[in-house]
Amino acid sequence: MPKKLTVSLMVLIVSGFVAWEYKVNILVWAIPKISNVTVQENIPTTWSEGPDIPIDDNRPNIILILADDMGYNDISIHNGGAADGTLQTKNIDALAKSGMLFSRGYAANATCAPSRASIMTGKYSTRFGYEFTPIPSLGRTVLRWLAEEDDFELKQRIDREVVSKMPSYMEQGMPNEQTTIAEVLKDAGYYTAHIGKWHLGYANGMDPISQGFQDSLGLLGPLYLPEDHPNVVNAKFDTRIDKMIWGMGQYSATFNNGNSFAPDKYVTDYYTDEALKVIENNKNRPFFLYLSHWAIHNPLQSLRSDFEQMSHMHGHNLQVYSGMINALDRSVGKIVDRLKDLDIYGKTLIIFTSDNGGANYIELDDINKPYRGWKISFFEGGIRVPYIVSWPDEIGPGKKSDNAVHHFDIFPTIAKAAGIESSDALDGVDLLPFIKNESSSKPHTTLFWRSGNHQSVLHKNWKYIISKKENFRWLFDTSVDPTEKNNLLHSHPLIVKEIEELLAKFNSEQKNPLFPSSYDVPIMIDKYDGKEYEEGDEYIYWSN
């Protein structure tokens, strides 16, 4: 063999080996550069316009603001706020003080999509098989490659055959036969608008327009600004999901299912400004605005101006994260101010919550403080979320409640406020009687959570958690131990038996998942992803 050919072959072999060894990093670097080519420059939106003068309709305007991955301690009215209380969410706090703050607000699930399905339908999403969060095929590839390289003691469990046969990301959505709150309001004469994240499918009539929204400005790519934009400060982590998100990096949106385009500013501010247009255009008729922020989901990207306001904090990552919270808080303030300027604040029902708790893959300790656990677990840190209901004309200020309330309560609460009697059988209840002290009972006696291997029950004050394949079980008395420190499993066998019977009955009533789980991901309860597992650390395996 000629010498040059031998050398070339050796170079090729070595290059191939290096490329395979660093395939995830190469993919993360390459994909945004390839995919961004197809994204157009900003396309101005054309939101529907209502009448020029107010119509004779006293029904409230309704605004549902959904944050993404917001920890319980990320708003300062809870436990003092992030960064040891040095970050104050003054606008979100003011919204809470204007109405009802539920200290025990629960997400429907510990990941994005099932929670959103429950909010939209007023039901457990498992009732119609929407049990797992869809992951784009590129994300599944990154996760699979990372799992193959995994040298942690706790390893992902992957069914590669299932992964290879998964339906496309666009088809992994909420069935269109499910009735959404947007459809109910639209049929009742409300103008309906969606802004931001959807995550409930796009094929086969599952997109926002098909599910009751007259206009929709949707999230396509996960970036808040291009990574190299001079006005953005980034934070990256050596964790599976962070690498996956950066690997799908694109800065893009779409309006009414049109072409993808790049917004003209930081996404949180962009969505906010578009929300203000919706409000302005429709101030003279009842409207429903679903503002589904991407913030504060990773990738962590803060506006430089917000980041610089956090210079007193220790740690780059915390500064970036806090800057993102500041932008979200600014969004709430702008919306309230615009409602006041238009003299429609009093007649507007505003609900603010998060799809789940703070995430374990951004390497910040206290975002769910004082609760244990993270997003992707049914410990309190994964499912206890900010939950605020404001309606100044109907709800007095300064109300607080420790009643356990759930995401699926949003649907019947909104419907009742709009004067609509829902015909569907809902799991949620109208919260207004409890807010107005018209009921002395509690909204719920028992609540359930299920994601394949990992399940939980809140029955009265008892919290039961199970990771089935490992037969890990916990029982907590939340009346005296809300932070889930003392496992009472073996000291209360009768309680365990009662709850397991309730859980078995619940499971028997749910539908099989619409698409299967392909991953079981280990989640340490008291350590974020990236910290070293040590013998004795408690963990669960999350199915997705």
N, C-alpha and C positions, 0 to 999 in steps of 0.2 A: 504494500500500500504506500503510495507516495506520501512523503513527509507532510506536505501541506494539507492533504486530505485527512491524515491522522490528527493533526493539530485542530483542524476545523471540526472534526467529529468530537474530539475531546471538549472543545469549547461549547459545542452544541449540547453535549451530555451534561456538562457542568451547568450551563445556562438553564437547561431544562430542570435540573435538580434544584437550583436556586429558585427558579420561578415557582416550582411546586411547593417548596419549603415556605415560601413567602407569598403564596397564592392569595391569601386573604388581604394582605396589605396591598398587593398589586391590584386586586379587584376594587378595594376601597378607593384607591387612587384613580383607577381608570374609568370606572362607571360614570361618575359625574361629568367627566370631560367628554364622554361619548354621548350621553343622554341629553345634556344641556343644549346640544347643537340644534335640536328640533324645537326648542321653546322660543316662541315669538316674544318680541318686546311687549310692554304693557298694552293691554287692550282696555279702553274705558268701558265701564259697566253702564247699562241702561236699565235701572230699576223701574219697576212699574210705578205709576203716579196715581194717587187718589184724587178726590175732588178738590176744587179750589177753596171751598168753604166747608165747615164742619157739617156732617150729616147728623140727623136726629137719631143717635144711637149711643146709649149710655154704657154699653158694655166696655169692659176694660181693655186697654192695650196689654199685650202680654210679651214679655221679653225673658227668654231663658238663656242665661249665660253659663256656659259649661267650660270650666278650665280642664286642662289635661295634666294628669299626674301631679296634682297639687296636694302636698302633704297637709295634714291637720294643723301642724305648727307653722305653716307658711303664711297664715294670716295672723296678724298681731292680736286680734281680739280673743283668740284662743289661748294659747300658752305663752303669750308674749311675743311670738313671731320668730322668724328665722334670724340667724346670726346673733343668738342670745338677746333677742329683742331690739337689736339696733336697726332692723328693717321694719318700719311701720307701714302697714297697708291701710292708710287713713281713709281711702275711699271705700274699700270693701268693708272696713269696720263701720263707717258711717251708714252704709247700706244695711248692715246688720242691726244697727241701733235704731234705724227707722222702722223696723218691723219685728219679725221673729227670727231669732237665732236658735237653731236646733243643735245642741251640743252632741247629740247622738244621731247624727245623720249618717246613713249607711249607703255606700255604693252597692249597686246590684251585683257587681262582680269585681274582682281584683285586677281585671284587665279591661281594655278600652271597649271593644266592640259589644260584648254581651251587656255591659252597662248601658250603652247607648241604645241598644235594642229594647231594653227594659224601660228606659225613659220614654222612648217613642211609643211604646205599646201599652204601658201600664201593667205589664205582666212579667213573671219570671221568664227570661228568655229561653230557659230550658223547656218551657211548655211547648215551644214550637221548634226545638232542636238547635237553637242558636247558642251553643255551649262554649265554643272556642273562638279566639280572636284570629282572624285571617292574617296570614303573613305572605307578602309577595314572594314570588318564586326566587327572585334574587336574594331576598332576605333568608329564605330557607337554605339556599346554597351556602351563604356565608355562615349560617349557624351550623350546617352540616360539616363544613370544612373546619370550623373552629372546634367542633366536638371531636373530630378525628385527631386534632392536635392537642386535645385536652389532656393535661397532665395533673389536673387537680384530683384529690382523693374522691371528691364528689363529682361524678361525671354525668353529663347529659345522657339520657337514654333515647335513642333514635331508632324508629322503625323505617329503614330506608325504602322498603317496598311500599309502605303507606305514603311516604314523602313523594315517591316517583309517580303515584297515581292520584295525587291530590287534584281537585278541580282548580281551575285558574283563580287567581286572586279576585278578579272581577266577579266571579260566580259564587264566591264564598260570602253570601250576604243574607240579610233578613228576608224571608219569603214575602213576596209582594201581596199575598193574600192577607197579611197582617195589617190591621187598621192602625194607622199612626195618629197621633194627636194633631199633626198638621192636616191630615185628611178630614178629621172631624171638624176642625176649626174652619177650614176652607169651605166645606159643605154648609157651614153655618153662616157664611158670608164674610169671614175674616180674610184679609190679605195675609199671605204666608210667605216668609222669606227665610232662607238658610244661608249662613255665612260660616265658612271654615271647614273643619274636619267632619266627615260623614262616617266612613268606615263600616258601612252596612251594605256594601255591594253596589255594583253599577250595571251588571248585566241583567237581562230578563226582568226588566221593570223594577229593579231594586234601587235605582238612583233617587236622589231627593225630589226631582221633578215628578217622577212616577209615583212617589210616596207622599204627595200632598203639598209640596212647596211650589208656589208659582214662579219664584225666582230662586236661583241657587248659585252662590259663589263658592266653589269648592276647592279644597286643598288637594294638590297633586303631589308635590314634592315636599320633603321634610325640612328644607332649609328656611331659615328666617331671612337671610340675605346670602348672596354668594359668599363662600368661605373666605375669599380674598378681598371682600369689599372693605374699603377704608373705614367705614362707619361701624363695623362689627368686631366684637372680641369673642373668640371661640374658646371652648374648653373641651378637650377630648380625654377619653378614658380607655384603658386597656381591658374593657369588658365586652362580653359577647354582643349584647344588644346595642351598645354604643357603636361598635364596629359595624354592625348590621345597618344601623340607621345612616351613618356616614357613607357606607357603601351604596346606599340608595339615593345619595345626595343629589337633589335637584331643587331649584328655586322656581316654583311654578304653581299656577292656579288655573281654573277654568270657570267660565260664566255660562250658565244655562247649557251645559254640555257642549260648549263650543271648543275652539282650539285652545291648546295650552299656551299660557303666556307668563312672563315674569312680572310680578307686581312691581310697583314703582317705589316701594319703601319697605322698611322692616315689617314683617308680616303681622305682628300683633297690632301695630299702629295702622297698617293697611286695612285689616279687618275692621278695626274700630271706626276708621273714617268712612268705610263703606256702610257700616251699621248706622252711622249718623245720617247718611244719605237716605237710607231706608226709612228712618224715623221722620226726617224732614218731608220726604215725598208722600208719606202716608199718615201725616198728623191729623188729618180730618176724617179718618175712618178707622175702625178697629183693625189692628194688625197684630200678627204673631211673628216675632223675630227670634229665630234660633241662632244665637251667636256662639258657635262652637270653636272656641279658641284652640290653637295648637299649643300655645303656651301653657305650661312650662315644660312640656315634653322635650326630651333630647332630640336633636343635638343641642347642646348648650351654646347658645349664641345670644349675646346681649348687645344692644346698641352701645356704642362707645360712651355716649353721653350718660346713659344709665349706669354703666360700669364705673365711670369716674365718680359718680355720686357715692359709690360704695368703697371708696379708697380707705375708709377707716377700718374695714374688715380685714381679717387675717386670712389669706389664702385666695389664690386666683380663682379657683373653681367656685368658691362661695360668692365671690364678687360677681362672677358672670351669672350665676343662678339668681342672686338677689336682684341684679339688674333686670332679669327677665320678669321676676315677680313685680318689680316696680312698673314695668311697662303694662302688665296685666292690670295692676291697680289703677294706673292712669286711664286705661280703657274704661273701667267701671265709672270713674269720676267723670269722664267726658260724656258718657251716655246719660248719666243722671243730670248733669248740667244742661245738656241739650233738651231733655224732657222738661226741665224747669223753665228754660228759655221759651219753650213752645207752650207753656202752661198746660201740659198734659202729664206731669209727673204724678200728681195725686191719683189719677185714674189709670195708672199703669202698674200692673202686677209684674214684679221682677223676681225671678228665682235665680239664685247663684249657687252652684255646686261644682264638684269635680267628678270626673269619671271613675277615679280610684285614688288610693293613697300615693304618697311619694315613692319614687323608684329606688331600687337598691343598686342600680348600675351607674349612678352618678357620684358615688363615693362621698356622700355627705351624711353625717351621723344623725342629725337632730330634726330632720324635716317632718317626721311623724310624732315627735315628742309630745307627750310622755309615753306613747303607745309602742308596743313591740311589733315587729314585722314591717313588711314593705308591700308595695304593689307586687302582684304575683304571689300573694299569700292571703289567707283568710284570718290571720291575726288582725287585731284592731288597726294596726298601722296600714294595712293593705286595703281596708274597706271603710274605715271611719273617715269622713270627708267634711269639708265645709258645707253647710246647708242653711241657706238664708232665704226667707220669704218676706218681701216688702210690697206693700200696697197701701200707700198713705191714706187714701180715702176710706179704706175699710179696716185697716189693721193699725192699732195704736203703736207708738214707738216704744222701744226699750223692752220688748218681750223676749223671754228666754224659756226654753223647754229642754228637759232631759228625757223626753219621750223618744223611744227608738223609732225613727222614720226611715223610709227607704226610697230609692230612686223611682220605683214604680208608683209611688204616691203622687208624683208630679203630674201625670196624665189626668187622673180624676180631679185633682185640685184645680188645674187649669180649666178643664171642661166645666166644672161646677161654677167657677168664677165667671165663665163666659155664658152661663145659663143653659148649658147643654147636658142633657141626660144621656149618658153613654149606654148603648145597647149591648156592647160586648161585656162578657164576664171578665172582670179585671181582678188582679191580685192586690192592686193598690187601693188606698182609701183617700177620700177627700180630707185634706188636713185643715181646712178652714174652720170647722167646728172646734177643733182642738186649739187652734190659734186664737180664736175669739172667745175661748172659755165657755163654749156652748155645750161641751161634752166633758163629763168627768171620768170617762173611761180612757183606755190607752189605744192608740192606733193599731198596735199589733201585739199579740201574745207570743207569736213564733215567727221567725224569719229563717230562710234557708239560703245557702250558697253552694254551688256545685260547679266544679271544673274537672271532670273525669276523676282522677285519682284523689284529688283534694276536695274535701267537703266540710261544711260547717253548719251549725244550727245555733241560733239564739232563741232560747225558750225561757220566757219570763226573764229572770236575771242570770240564767245559766248559759254559758257559752261552751259548746262542744265542737272540737276540731279534730279532723282525722286525715291522715295520709295513708290511704288504704293498702297499697302494695307493701308498705313498710310496717303496717299495723302500728303506726305511731298515733297515739290518741291523747287528747288533752281535755280537761274539764275545768272551767273557771267559774267562780261565783263573782259576776261582774258588779254586784251591789257593794262588795267590800274589796274587790280586786280587779278594778277596771283595766289595769295595765297587764293583766294576764301573767302574773309571776308565779302563782302557787297552783300547781296541778293537783286537783282533787279527785282524779279519776278513780283511784282505788279506795277512797274513803266514802264514796257515794254511789255504790253499785246500782241502787234502785233508780236514781236520777239518770244514770247512764243508760239503763235499760229503757226507761220511758222515752228518752230522747232518741235512742237508736230505733225504736218503734216508729216514732214520728218521722225520722229520716227515711226509713224504709218505705213508709206510706208515700212520702213526698216523691221519692225516686220512682215509685211505681206509676205515678201520675205524669211523669215527664216523658217527652219524646226522645227517641234516640238522636244523637247528634247528626246534624245535616251533613257534616263532613267530619272525618275522624281526627283525633289527636295524633300527631306524628312525633311529638317530643314529650319527654318527661324531664323537666329542668329542675335541678336542685336549688333550693333557696334557703340560705341560713336565716334564721329568725332574728338574730341579734347582731349580725355582721353584714355590711353591704358587700356586694359582689366585688371580688378582687382581694378581700382580706383572706388570710389563710385559715382553712378549716383546721380546728383542733379537736381532739377527742373530747366528747361531752357537749359540743356545740349542737344545739337543736336545729333541725331543718325539716323541710317537707319537699316532696317532689310535685311540681306543678305540671299538669297536663295541658298541652296546647298543640 
